[in-house]
Amino acid sequence: MRILHTSDWHIGRTFHGEPVLDNLALALDRLHEQVREHGVEVVCISGDIFDSAVPSAKALQFFDARLTEFVDDGARVLVTSGNHDSAARLGYLARWLGESGIHIFSDPSRPAEFIELQDASGPVRFYGIPYLEPAIVRSYADGDQIGSQRDAIAWAMGLVRDSMAGFDGRVVVLAHCFAAGVPDTGVADDIERDLSAGGIDVVPLELFEGVSYVALGHIHSRSRLSERVRYSGAPLHYSFGEANQPRGSWLIDLDGAGEGGADDGAGDIACQWLELPIPRQLVELTGTLQELETSVKFAAHTESWVSARLTDTDRPVDAMRRLRQRFPHAVHLEYVQRSTTQQARRTLPRATSPEQHTDAFLKHVREAQGLTRFENEVLTDLLSEIRKQEAE
């Protein structure tokens, strides 16, 4: 069975306030061509379909058009909800969409839902584990202690293994989480992960053992954690920390188990990386404002997304306006020479969660020490209760 693994589309997201939907369309146009060129049978989209829990009408129409293209080409489409998605909204009409070949897994109370497909080698089960907020999962876990993503995924995979009992075919799992083994180069400065004491919120790979392939989402750069556990990353660059990271998807050929196949019944796999185009390059430029405005060495970047680091001793007046006369897509500006307070003002907006904001603030005021283990535990409990109330 031929499977294409993608994730983290973030439809509706902007880049430093600039719309990027047209750029995303260019990348997904190529993805659609690859589905046709390679005869893909199943498209797996592992969470963060939208960038907002309340996507705009334009974002919904965009997603609908992409799903229609895949189905028209004869592919089944499997979609899981991510932490940016509203599980309830994404799952609306899921029962009826399944009849047309679009299968949406977004119910956190039912993480062991699956569909079973057939190829020449027999059955393949696809389990779609939606993003599991620990505060929500606790009410479904029958007394299990759910305090982290690790606990939530362990609970979900326990249900998946119960469902797999007696099944003699191959199994593919979709999940949206931060798994152990992601290299530092795959983690951007604004990666969307919760801070945790001692790394307890990192999901161990052994929880996914015994399945044919695990299609992960949440990390925006591709990553091979093992032969059978991978991140595809996002189809676009969504931060300067992701610059120079390739964009694309994994093409998975899942062969039959048994004679000539894997002894564990998981099936042999072959993985191929399919590149996606990068509609607009990201670049960080350093120099005085006059150098950036006039030097020929920067001429190649006039159409790139630009983050400028100015080295002027005194801050020039109206620097961003002047930069955009040469670099119309300049979106970020900072000064290399800055005070401690200026450093804090630069660091704090990069935080993408209350935990990160708190940790960055404490590092600033304490000049080193961020959240202690005790402070982190208290903050986690408070935020879990707030998120539960918001979700309800």
Secondary structure, DSSP 8 states (H G I E B T S, - for coil): -EEEEE----BT-EETTEE-HHHHHHHHHHHHHHHHHTT-SEEEEES--BSSSS--HHHHHHHHHHHHHHHHTT-EEEEE--TTS-HHHHTTTHHHHGGGTEEEE--TT-TT-EEEEEETTEEEEEEE-----HHHHGGGSTT----SHHHHHHHHHHHHHHHHTT--SEEEEEEES-BTT--GGG--TT------GGGTTSB-GGGGTTSSEEEEES-SS-EESSSSEEE---SS--SGGGTT---EEEEEEE--SSTTS-TTSS--EEEEEEE---SS-EEEEEE-HHHHHH-GGGGGGTTSEEEEEE--SS--TTHHHHHHHH-TTEEEEEESS--HHHHHHHHGGG--SHHHHHHHHHHHHHSS----HHHHHHHHHHHHHHHHHHH-
